[in-house]
Amino acid sequence: MNIMNVQNEEQTIPHTNKTAKMRARNVNVYYGETQAIKNVSLDINPDEVTALIGPSGCGKSTFLRCLNRMNDTIPICRVTGDISLDGEDIYGKRVDVVQLRARVGMVFQKPNPFPKSIYDNVAYGPRIHGLANNNADLDEIVFTSLQKAGLWEEVKDRLDTPGTALSGGQQQRLCIARTIAVNPEVILMDEPCSALDPIATAIIEELIDELKGRYAIVIVTHSMQQAARVSQKTAFFHLGDLVEYDDTVNIFTNPREEKTKDYITGRYG
Ligand SMILES: Nc1ncnc2c1ncn2[C@@H]1O[C@H](COP(=O)(O)OP(=O)(O)OP(=O)(O)O)[C@@H](O)[C@H]1O
């Protein structure tokens, strides 16, 4: 299935009855004079995990950061093209970026809990977005978010202890709970397991699998095995180009492009 048809601007994804959650069209990203992303068009499906793979420096993280305007925080970075969320331009003048980043949440490579209690890490977003009417509401949000992130049983008796005192894998699940707490529609994950041991990695992968029906998930990973395990769609980037985007099973068993074949068979990268 080739959905990179920029002429087709309808929201429905060809050959499916699905509507794209996010749609990128002709996206270019520059750091000063250097172009890091070249004319990339890609759809993000609502109830699937999309993996972004490719050799180091190919632009995976740069593209990911376009999806919730994290690149706005890099002064030399310039983005052109169109990116929409539910058909609405996320780079539009009236877009509230704080609101956008709640709808399109992000989990980073290194777990980065706030220097606050476990409870306050999760409650922080709902508090600033005014999502709870009272303390009981907030308790409920914290409970549900920690439960969805698969962390509740491990922390329920120590919600007052610092988030930073948890293990790396638990900290990453705390960051996922923090993201979930503000009801995102899309979750971006930038190599979320790269700082974790194999057991913590397996737990996060299981969690991604559980979350996939509820959120559109986009994950950058260096591990092709991880992409194959957790994603339904895979986008292969090379030197800023989107070389191939397809069902994950096709990318890993029957890629159309020579470059993809070379990468997945370990010839470079
Ligand atoms: N803040 C920045 N300032 C200048 N150039 C940058 C910046 N961030 C990334 N780049 C450049 O943009 C290109 C793409 O980088 P990016 O980090 O998006 O690639 P990546 O595929 O995610 O790499 P990796 O797998 O190593 O994390 C690289 O050439 C990189 O040097």
The ligand as a Tripos MOL2 file, in Angstrom:
@<TRIPOS>MOLECULE
LIG
   31    33     1     0     0
SMALL
NO_CHARGES

@<TRIPOS>ATOM
      1 N1         19.6730   20.4380   17.2310 N.pl3     1 LIG1
      2 C1         20.2960   20.1890   16.0670 C.ar      1 LIG1
      3 N2         21.0790   21.1260   15.5010 N.ar      1 LIG1
      4 C2         21.7130   20.8920   14.3190 C.ar      1 LIG1
      5 N3         21.6220   19.7330   13.6360 N.ar      1 LIG1
      6 C3         20.8710   18.7630   14.1610 C.ar      1 LIG1
      7 C4         20.1630   18.9230   15.3990 C.ar      1 LIG1
      8 N4         19.4910   17.7860   15.6700 N.ar      1 LIG1
      9 C5         19.7710   16.9360   14.6430 C.ar      1 LIG1
     10 N5         20.5850   17.5150   13.7480 N.ar      1 LIG1
     11 C6         21.1000   16.9110   12.4940 C.3       1 LIG1
     12 O1         19.9910   16.4760   11.7290 O.3       1 LIG1
     13 C7         20.2510   15.2000   11.1320 C.3       1 LIG1
     14 C8         19.1960   14.2150   11.5890 C.3       1 LIG1
     15 O2         19.3490   14.0040   12.9950 O.3       1 LIG1
     16 P1         18.3180   13.1460   13.8540 P.3       1 LIG1
     17 O3         18.7560   13.2050   15.2790 O.co2     1 LIG1
     18 O4         16.9510   13.5380   13.5220 O.co2     1 LIG1
     19 O5         18.5780   11.6960   13.2510 O.3       1 LIG1
     20 P2         18.2100   10.2790   13.8450 P.3       1 LIG1
     21 O6         17.9060    9.4220   12.6760 O.co2     1 LIG1
     22 O7         17.1820   10.4030   14.8940 O.co2     1 LIG1
     23 O8         19.6050    9.8570   14.4770 O.3       1 LIG1
     24 P3         19.9460    8.8850   15.7000 P.3       1 LIG1
     25 O9         19.4130    7.5490   15.2910 O.co2     1 LIG1
     26 O10        21.4310    8.9070   15.7540 O.co2     1 LIG1
     27 O11        19.2820    9.4590   16.9140 O.co2     1 LIG1
     28 C9         21.6770   14.8310   11.5510 C.3       1 LIG1
     29 O12        22.5430   15.1790   10.5330 O.3       1 LIG1
     30 C10        21.9060   15.6610   12.7870 C.3       1 LIG1
     31 O13        23.2700   15.9710   12.9350 O.3       1 LIG1
@<TRIPOS>BOND
     1     1     2 1
     2     2     3 ar
     3     2     7 ar
     4     3     4 ar
     5     4     5 ar
     6     5     6 ar
     7     6     7 ar
     8     6    10 ar
     9     7     8 ar
    10     8     9 ar
    11     9    10 ar
    12    10    11 1
    13    11    12 1
    14    11    30 1
    15    12    13 1
    16    13    14 1
    17    13    28 1
    18    14    15 1
    19    15    16 1
    20    16    17 2
    21    16    18 1
    22    16    19 1
    23    19    20 1
    24    20    21 2
    25    20    22 1
    26    20    23 1
    27    23    24 1
    28    24    25 2
    29    24    26 1
    30    24    27 1
    31    28    29 1
    32    28    30 1
    33    30    31 1
@<TRIPOS>SUBSTRUCTURE
     1 LIG1         1 GROUP 0 **** ****
